[in-house]
Amino acid sequence: MFDGVSEGYDRANSVMTFGFDRRWRTTTSRVLDARRGEKVLDLAAGTGVSTAEYARGGAWCLAADFSLGMLRSGKHRRVPMVAADALHLPFADDSFDAATISFGIRNFVNTKAALEEIARVVKPGGRLVICEVSTPTFPPIRFVYKKFILRAMTLLGRFSSTNPEAYSYLAESMAAWHDQRSLAQIIASAGWSKVEWLNLTFGVVAIHRAWKPTRQPDHHP
C-alpha cells in the first residue's frame, strides 16, 4: 500500500495535517536529542524526511522502512537507508543508541512484538521515541477531531495523493488507534522502562519516550 502513496507522500502529509507535521517533527527531534557520535534507528522512516532532521546534530541516523517505494522516493536525502521489517530487524543486538518511529507504529501487524524487537537492537540504557496520532485530551477538541477533522483529512488526501484509497485506510487507522495511556502500557509490557508522553496540539499527537533497562551485573560466588 505504501509503495502506492510514496510519490507525493510528504506533500500530502503536509496538506492533511495543515502544516503541523513540521512542528511535530521538530519537537520529536528535540525530545530524541540525537547527538554526535550516536547511532539512531529511524524505523518506518518512509522517505527519510524525519531521519534527515534527526541527523542535523551530527548523529549517524539510519532510515529503515518496509516499503521500497518510500525509500526510493527519499533517495535524494543524504541519509543511509535500508529496507527492513520491524518484526525481524536485520541488525545485531545492542546496535543503536536510540530508536524512533514517527506515524508508523500503528501500521505494524503486531505492536508489542515490534517494540520487543526494537528493544533487542537498542543498547541497554538506550531510548525509544515514538511520535504518533493519539486522543485529544480536551472533550470539545476530541469531538471535532473524530467527527470532522479525520473526514477532512481523508478528503484532502484524495486530492493531494496519487493513491486516495490508501488515505481512507490511514484515517480509519488513526481513529482506531490507542490513546496515550494504552500505548504507554503496551510499550512497558514490551520491556521498556520509564515510559512517559508529551501531548502536542491538544493531544491530537503524542510523543512517547522510554528507556531500555540497563543490564544488572552478574554476581559470581
N, C-alpha and C positions, 0 to 999 in steps of 0.2 A: 504493500500500500504506500509506504513512504517513498519508494522509488518513483511512484506516480505523482508525488507532490513536490519532488525535490527542486524542480525548476520553478523559480519564483517563490520558494518557501519562506525565505527571510522577509521578503516584501509582504507576503500575505500575512505573516505573523504580526508585522508592524501595523498593518491595516486593521486586523482583527482585534488587536489589543489597544487600539487608539494611540499607539506610540509608547505605551507603558512598558513594553518589553525592554526597551533600552534602560529605563530606570531600574527595572528588576534585575537586569544583567549586571549593572554597575554595583548594586547593593550586594548581589551574590558574590561578586568578585571581592568586595570589601570584607564580607564575612569569611570567605575562603582564605584570604590573606596569603596567597601563594607567594613564596619568597625565593630569591635567587638561590640556586643550588638544590631546590626541592624538585621532586618528580611528582606530577599530578596527572591522574587519570580522569579525563572528562568523558563520561560514558553517556551513550545516547546523544552524542555531540552533534549529530546532524551535519550541517555544513561547516561546523567548526567556528561559528561566529563567537560563541562563548569562550571556546578554547583560546582564541586569539586575544580576547580580553584578559583572561587569567594569566597569559604568558607575558603581559606587558611589564610585570615586576621582575622578570628575569628567571622565573621558574621554567623548567622543562615540562611542557604540558602536551599530553597526547590525546588527540581526538579519536574516540572509538565509537563505532556505530555499526549496527546490523545491516543498514541499507547502503549498498554500494552507490546507488544513485545519489544519495545525500552527500557521501564523501566526494564523489566526482564533482558535484555542484560547488563544493567548497575547496577545490584543489588550488584555487588562486590564493588562498590564505597560507601564510608561511608558518604552518604548524604541522608536525608529523601526524599522520593519520593511519588508522588500521581498522579493518573490518573485524568485528568481534561480537560474539553472543554473550549477553550479560550473565547467562546461566552457566557458561563454560568459557571463562576468560582465558586467553592464551598467554598468561603471564605466570611467573613463578610466585610462590608465597612471599609475602612481605616485600613487594617490589616498589610500592609507591608510598610517598609521604601523605598523600591525600587523594580522595576520590570525590567527584562531584557529578551530579545529574541535574539537568535543567529541563523541565517539562517533558520528561521521558519515562519516568518510573511508572506512571500509570499505564503505560503500554506494555510493560513486562508481563509475560504469561504467569509468572509466579514471583510476586513481590518479595516475599520473605527469602526464598531460595536465592534470588538475585542479590539481596543485601548480604546474605551469608557468603556468597561467592566474592562479592566486593571486599568483605572483611578479610577474606583469605589473602588477597593480593595487596592489602594495605598493611604497612608496618605497625607493630604494636605502638600505641600512643599516637598513631596517625588519625586523621579526621575525615569525616564524611559530611558533605554539604549538599543538600537537596533543595532545589527551588521548584515548586510545583503549585498548581492551582489548589485552592483549598475552600473553606467555607467562611463566607463573610461573617464577622462577629456581631455586627450591628443589624438587628432584625429588618429594618426597612431596606437597607442595602442588600441583605440576603434575599429578600422578596424580589426586588428589582432585578438582581443578578440572575436568579433562577428563572424568572418569568419572561424577562425581556432581553437581557444582555446576551445570554447564551444563544438565543434565537437570532439576535442581530449579528453575532459573530459568525454563525452559520451562513447567513445571507452574504455577509461581507466576504467570507471565504469562497463562496460560489462565484463572486465577481472578480476576485483577485487571484484565484488559484487555477492551475492547469488541470486539477482533479477535484472538482467541487464536492463529489460524493464523499471523498475522504474526510472533508471537514465536517460533514454531518456526523461521522463516527467520532471525530475529535470532540465535538460539542457534547455528544452523549457520554463519552468517557469522562469529561470534565464534570458533568452533572452527577455522575455515579461515584466519583472518587471520594476517598476518605477525608474526614475532617482532620484538623490539626492534631488533636489528641489521639485519634485512632492510628494515624500514620506514625506518631511517636511511639506508640505501643508496639507496632509492627517492627520498627527499627530496633527497639530494645530487645524484642524477642529474637531478633537475628544475631544477637551477641554484642551489639554496640552499647556504649555506656554514656552517661551524662547527656541524654537526649534533651534538646531544647529547641524552641522555634521562635521565629520572629515574623509577625504578621506584616504584610505590605498591602497598601491600598485597601484598607478596612478588612483585611483577611481574604480578599479575592485570591491572593497568592500568599504562600508562606514559605519561609526558608527554614528548614530543619538542619540542625548541626549535631553531630555526635562524635564520639571518640572510640577507637578500638582499644580495649583494655590492654595495659602493659602486662607482659608475662611475669608471673611470680618466679623468683629464682629457685632453682632446685635445691633441696636440702638433703644432703647425704649424711648418713650416720657416721 
